Amino acid sequence: MKERVRIAAEPSAIDYAARFGYKGRTLASYIEEFGGWEGEVGDPYGSRQVVSLEPLRGVDPNLFLKMMFIVPKVQGDDFPILYGDAVVLKEYELPEGTVVPR
């Protein structure tokens, strides 16, 4: 069975990355990098995925984005519920044999 991944993003006025010692990214920084509302992001499994930021249109571009790569806790289960203002940007399958640490 192939592993599934959900890419979600949650806008926030708080820079969540600061607690890890680096500066987070804003919606505006992604739009600038992409040259619009669609572009590629690297995932934790070594591939790049094209995502659309359209679900975030209307959100203040100066808000930070917490980009999340979510896998079900048990292979084959549903994805966990998203809370807050998080939105789904994409769902995809990983190549057969990809190891997902749980």
C-alpha positions as CSV (number, residue, x, y, z in Angstrom):
1,M,0.0,0.0,0.0
2,K,1.4,3.4,-0.9
3,E,1.7,6.1,1.7
4,R,-0.4,9.2,1.3
5,V,0.6,12.8,2.2
6,R,-1.5,15.9,2.7
7,I,0.1,19.3,2.4
8,A,-1.7,21.9,4.5
9,A,-0.9,25.5,5.4
10,E,-2.1,27.5,8.4
11,P,-1.8,31.3,8.4
12,S,-0.7,32.9,11.6
13,A,0.3,36.3,12.9
14,I,2.9,34.5,15.1
15,D,6.2,33.3,13.5
16,Y,6.0,29.7,14.6
17,A,9.5,29.0,13.2
18,A,11.1,31.5,15.6
19,R,11.0,28.9,18.4
20,F,13.3,26.7,16.2
21,G,15.8,29.5,15.7
22,Y,14.9,30.6,12.2
23,K,12.6,33.1,10.5
24,G,9.3,31.7,9.2
25,R,7.9,32.5,5.7
26,T,4.9,34.7,5.0
27,L,2.2,34.1,2.3
28,A,3.7,37.0,0.4
29,S,7.2,35.4,0.4
30,Y,5.7,32.2,-1.2
31,I,3.8,34.2,-3.8
32,E,6.9,36.2,-4.6
33,E,9.0,33.0,-4.9
34,F,6.4,31.3,-7.0
35,G,5.8,34.3,-9.2
36,G,2.0,33.8,-8.5
37,W,-0.3,31.6,-6.6
38,E,1.1,28.2,-7.8
39,G,4.6,26.8,-7.4
40,E,6.8,24.0,-6.1
41,V,7.7,23.1,-2.5
42,G,10.1,20.5,-1.3
43,D,8.7,17.8,0.9
44,P,10.4,15.9,3.8
45,Y,10.7,12.8,1.5
46,G,13.0,14.3,-1.0
47,S,10.6,15.2,-3.8
48,R,9.1,18.5,-4.9
49,Q,5.4,19.0,-5.2
50,V,3.4,21.7,-7.1
51,V,0.9,23.4,-4.8
52,S,-1.7,26.1,-5.3
53,L,-2.1,28.8,-2.7
54,E,-5.5,29.7,-4.1
55,P,-7.3,28.4,-0.9
56,L,-5.5,31.3,0.9
57,R,-6.6,34.0,-1.5
58,G,-8.1,36.8,0.7
59,V,-5.8,36.0,3.6
60,D,-3.4,38.8,4.7
61,P,-0.2,38.2,2.7
62,N,1.9,39.4,5.7
63,L,0.7,36.5,7.8
64,F,3.2,33.6,8.4
65,L,2.4,30.2,6.9
66,K,2.9,27.0,8.8
67,M,3.4,24.5,6.0
68,M,2.6,21.0,7.2
69,F,3.2,17.6,5.6
70,I,0.7,15.2,7.2
71,V,0.6,11.4,7.0
72,P,-2.1,9.3,8.7
73,K,-0.9,7.8,12.1
74,V,-1.6,4.3,10.7
75,Q,-1.0,3.5,7.1
76,G,-4.4,3.4,5.3
77,D,-6.3,5.4,7.9
78,D,-7.9,8.8,7.2
79,F,-5.9,12.0,7.7
80,P,-6.3,13.7,11.1
81,I,-8.7,16.6,11.3
82,L,-7.3,20.1,10.5
83,Y,-7.9,22.7,13.2
84,G,-7.8,26.5,13.2
85,D,-7.4,28.2,9.9
86,A,-5.4,25.4,8.2
87,V,-6.4,24.6,4.6
88,V,-5.5,21.6,2.4
89,L,-3.2,22.5,-0.5
90,K,-2.6,19.1,-2.0
91,E,-2.8,15.3,-1.3
92,Y,-0.5,12.8,-3.1
93,E,0.9,9.3,-2.8
94,L,4.6,8.6,-2.1
95,P,6.5,6.2,-4.3
96,E,6.2,2.6,-3.3
97,G,8.8,1.7,-0.6
98,T,9.1,5.2,0.8
99,V,9.7,4.9,4.6
100,V,7.6,7.2,6.7
101,P,8.7,7.5,10.3
102,R,5.8,7.3,12.8
